[in-house]
């Protein structure tokens, strides 16, 4: 069952998306938790180079590309779940 989109979130985050605080990039190195970034490849609306830069700046970050576009979890749920399970060290 699809849930309705929370359209109220758009105005709440638009300024942060369009004018992000530049000091946040420098603070990525402070993230100490193991981190997984799953990206959708060239079909995604999010610039893949920016995500690669984020992954490089987080000390314990790995990045997994599942080339399906923006909605990775919906477009390829099995691959998405497998990537998350592998990252967490669990089985599906």
N, C-alpha and C positions, 0 to 999 in steps of 0.2 A: 504494500500500500504506500503510495507516494504521499508525503506530507506537504502541506502548502508551504511555499517559500516565505520566509520572514522578511518581507519587503521593508519593514521599519529599520532593519539593520543597515540598509544602504546609506541613508543620510548620516547615520551614526559613525560610519567608518570611512566615508568618502574622503574627508580631509586627510585622514591618516594614510590612506592609499595614495592620494595625489601629492601630498606634501609630507612624507615621512620625516621623522626626526633623524637627521643624519648621524647623530651620535649613537643611534641604536646599532649601526653596523659595527662600530668599535666595541660594543658590549657583547657581541655574539661569542667572543672568546671566553666570557665569564660563564657560559653554560657548561655545567659539569656533568650533567646527566647524559648517558648515551642517547643519541638522537638519530631517528630515521626520517629521511625526507623521501617521500614517494612522489615522483613526477610523471607527468603524462606525455612527455616528449614534445616534438615540434607542433603537434595538433592542439596543445594546451594554450589557453589565453595568457598564461603566466610565462614571462620570459625565462627560458631554461637557463640562460647564462647567469641570470640573477640568482636562481636557485643553486646553481653550482657554486657561486661565490659565497652564498650562505653556508653551504655544506663545508667549504674549505675553511671558513672562519670559526666554525664550531669544532672544538678539539676532538670530540668523540662522535663525529657525525658520519653516517654513511648515507649514500643516495642510491635509490633504486629507480630506474626508468622502466615504466610499463607504457609503451607507445600506443596510447588510446585516446589522448586528448585530456581535457580538463577533469572530467568525472571518472577518475581511475577506478574508484571503489564500485562505481555503478557499471562502467563499461567492461571491466575485467575483474569481477569480484573474486574469482578463484585465485588469480595471480596476486591480487591485492592482499587477500587473506594469507596466502602462502608467504608473501614478503613480510608481513607483520608477524606471523607466527615464527618465522625463521629469526627475525630480529629479537623477538622476546624469548627465543629458545624453547618454544613449545611446539606441539604438533596440532594440526587442525582438527 
